[in-house]
Amino acid sequence: MEQLIETIVKPLVDFPDDVNITVQESSNRIVYKLSVNPRDVGKVIGKQGSVAKAIRAIVYSAASSHRMKKTYVDIQD
């Protein structure tokens, strides 16, 4: 799932080397914490959160098709 998130996010940002994903997993959920360069936060969130919503929708769909635990994407700013 981390690779999927990187594949989506890196082309959107000016500083792809600063894209970092950390994973927090518990017994019933997985949280992917996405951090990017401060200059790129707006690009990842998008106007009225549209890009962030799209990223989450893709990740949630992929996770549910693989019958994973409840999955969340948290964009750090």
N, C-alpha and C positions, 0 to 999 in steps of 0.2 A: 504494500500500500504506500510505503514511503516513496518508492520509485515512481508510482503513479502521480503522487502529489508533486514531486520534483519535475516530472515531465510536463505537467500542466503549468507550474509556476515559473520555472526558469526562463522560458521564452517571453514572459510578460514583463520581466524586471530588467533594470539597467545593470544591476550588480548580481549576476547569477551565482557567483562564488560565495555570496553572503547568505544564500538560501540555506536554512538549517531546520531540520525536523527532528524533534525529540518525541519519544513515545512513552506514555505513562499507561501501564496496563494494570487493571485490577481483575477480580474474579468475574465481573459482569460487563466490563466496558474497556474500550481502548480510546485514549485521547492522543491525537497527533497535534503537537504544538509546533506551529509554523512560525519561524521568525525570518525576517528579511531586513535588508538595509533600511534604515529609517527613511531614506529618500524614496523607497519603493513601496512603502506601506499603502499609500493611496492607490497605486496601480493594482495591488493585490486585492484591496477591498472593493474598489470600483465605485462608480457613482451610485449612491444610495445602497451600497453593499451588493450590487449586482454581480460583480466578479466573484466575491466571496461566496455568495449563494450558489453560483454555478459550480465552483470548486467543490463545495460541500455536497451538492447534489450528485456529482459524478462519483465522489469518494463513497458516499452513503450507498449509492446504487451498486458499486463494485463490491463493497463490504457485504451487502445483503445477498448478492448473488453467490458469494463465497461462504455464506452462512457463518460469518464472523460474529463476534460479540458486538454489542451496541457500540457504534463508532462515532467519534466526534472530531471535528477539526477546529482547533483554536488558533486564531491568527493573533500573534503577539505584536503589540505596537509599542 
